[in-house]
């Protein structure tokens, strides 16, 4: 291919806010962040969103617009020494510098602590980018000094627009006639990630040696399969692999689970990201079929956080294979979904008087707590009484699954409640 070796995603990076795709809630006309940028005064901020939605690009646009010294650090390769160097440079420039930290969730506590003083004094303005919930990954003192802006996945129309722009640029640079016959595969393999989308398009175009190329779903999938290592070598959040990992554990295949675990580890995935997904899965997909699964998964997260890598891989392997081999149930997950749906439909129904709190004499006189039957005063520590509001009483929300442990739970509940809940 003729032209530059600079990746297409970099060549298409917008130079103004008007060229920026998506995130209208933040940088559209009259949006809150755009007003701050155009006003020349921005707060320190955390940009939280999935890969490839424009976090780095937005930080660059902010820097260009404000014409202030701009420094970039990657949490993967930078340390406290690098942070201190930037702070010194900010001090020398009069305290108006901007520091962009990509993947700030990978910064250790000590690295984040080193930023506190400079951010608090206004010596520099911090822009951190993360794909992880900052409430979990950014220390509270630093988070309290930053405004969190949530970036959304790009809309399909934005992605199609990006495909057209990319095809036009590739056509100009290569001299090839590019026909966009089908784009569904491009959209699918990108997972909403603009960078992956443009990388896939560029690979598809470069795969053709002729004067023209017809982009079809078959061509895209074939090229991506052949160039998987190149396509995914950046080590970003591999949603395709994490999806296969979770589905393998859910599907009770420890062999596939540990294979995809190895893929993620070798690809440089954040081990805490993996461990956190296992904690969620232990409750969502195993639940009361084996309550020990949640305990092990939570312990796994703590141990990986404490031990780190490479030894953390052993802990992750133990947890993943245990969860994969465990009996499965999603009944607790379905129960809370049903309960939330019921609450949304019925609103704040009055709690039965018998189980209301009665800390004051007036409440006692009003009947709060009257006729409440204290379970431990009755045989088997159970007293038949109504706990649900009148309008929804008898509603079955939790239905135990068909596995040894939950079958035992069902039998007990049936014996206690008789035919009230149809267990």
Rosetta blueprint (number, residue, H / E / L):
1 X L
2 X L
3 X L
4 X L
5 X L
6 X L
7 X L
8 X H
9 X H
10 X H
11 X H
12 X L
13 X L
14 X L
15 X L
16 X L
17 X H
18 X H
19 X H
20 X L
21 X L
22 X L
23 X L
24 X H
25 X H
26 X H
27 X H
28 X L
29 X L
30 X L
31 X L
32 X H
33 X H
34 X H
35 X H
36 X H
37 X H
38 X H
39 X L
40 X L
41 X L
42 X L
43 X L
44 X L
45 X E
46 X E
47 X E
48 X E
49 X L
50 X L
51 X L
52 X L
53 X L
54 X L
55 X H
56 X H
57 X H
58 X H
59 X H
60 X H
61 X H
62 X H
63 X H
64 X H
65 X H
66 X H
67 X L
68 X L
69 X L
70 X E
71 X E
72 X E
73 X E
74 X E
75 X L
76 X L
77 X L
78 X L
79 X L
80 X H
81 X H
82 X H
83 X H
84 X H
85 X H
86 X H
87 X H
88 X H
89 X H
90 X H
91 X H
92 X H
93 X L
94 X L
95 X L
96 X L
97 X E
98 X E
99 X E
100 X E
101 X E
102 X E
103 X L
104 X H
105 X H
106 X H
107 X L
108 X L
109 X H
110 X H
111 X H
112 X H
113 X H
114 X H
115 X H
116 X H
117 X H
118 X H
119 X H
120 X H
121 X H
122 X L
123 X L
124 X E
125 X E
126 X E
127 X E
128 X E
129 X E
130 X E
131 X L
132 X L
133 X L
134 X H
135 X H
136 X H
137 X H
138 X L
139 X L
140 X H
141 X H
142 X H
143 X H
144 X L
145 X L
146 X L
147 X E
148 X E
149 X E
150 X E
151 X L
152 X L
153 X L
154 X L
155 X L
156 X H
157 X H
158 X H
159 X H
160 X H
161 X H
162 X H
163 X H
164 X H
165 X H
166 X H
167 X H
168 X H
169 X H
170 X H
171 X H
172 X H
173 X H
174 X H
175 X L
176 X L
177 X E
178 X E
179 X E
180 X E
181 X L
182 X L
183 X L
184 X H
185 X H
186 X H
187 X H
188 X H
189 X H
190 X H
191 X L
192 X L
193 X L
194 X H
195 X H
196 X H
197 X H
198 X H
199 X H
200 X H
201 X H
202 X H
203 X H
204 X H
205 X H
206 X H
207 X L
208 X L
209 X L
210 X L
211 X L
212 X E
213 X E
214 X E
215 X E
216 X L
217 X H
218 X H
219 X H
220 X H
221 X H
222 X H
223 X H
224 X H
225 X H
226 X H
227 X L
228 X H
229 X H
230 X H
231 X H
232 X L
233 X L
234 X L
235 X L
236 X L
237 X L
238 X L
239 X H
240 X H
241 X H
242 X H
243 X H
244 X H
245 X H
246 X H
247 X H
248 X H
249 X H
250 X H
251 X L
252 X L
253 X L
254 X H
255 X H
256 X H
257 X H
258 X H
259 X H
260 X H
261 X H
262 X H
263 X H
264 X H
265 X H
266 X H
267 X L
268 X L
269 X L
270 X L
271 X H
272 X H
273 X H
274 X H
275 X H
276 X H
277 X H
278 X H
279 X H
280 X H
281 X H
282 X H
283 X H
284 X H
285 X H
286 X H
287 X H
288 X H
289 X H
290 X L
291 X L
292 X H
293 X H
294 X H
295 X H
296 X H
297 X H
298 X H
299 X H
300 X H
301 X H
302 X H
303 X H
304 X H
305 X H
306 X H
307 X H
308 X L
309 X L
310 X L
311 X L
312 X H
313 X H
314 X H
315 X H
316 X H
317 X H
318 X H
319 X H
320 X H
321 X H
322 X H
323 X H
324 X H
325 X H
326 X L
327 X L
328 X L
329 X L
330 X L
331 X H
332 X H
333 X H
334 X H
335 X H
336 X H
337 X H
338 X H
339 X H
340 X H
341 X H
342 X H
343 X H
344 X H
345 X H
346 X H
347 X L
348 X L
349 X L
350 X L
351 X L
352 X L
353 X H
354 X H
355 X H
356 X L
357 X L
358 X L
359 X L
360 X L
361 X H
362 X H
363 X H
364 X H
365 X H
366 X L
367 X L
368 X L
369 X L
370 X L
371 X L
372 X L
373 X L
374 X L
375 X H
376 X H
377 X H
378 X L
379 X H
380 X H
381 X H
382 X L
383 X L
384 X L
385 X L
386 X L
387 X L
388 X L
389 X L
390 X H
391 X H
392 X H
393 X L
394 X L
395 X L
396 X L
397 X L
398 X L
399 X L
400 X L
401 X L
402 X L
403 X L
404 X H
405 X H
406 X H
407 X H
408 X H
409 X H
410 X H
411 X H
412 X H
413 X H
414 X H
415 X H
416 X H
417 X H
418 X L
419 X L
420 X L
421 X L
422 X L
423 X L
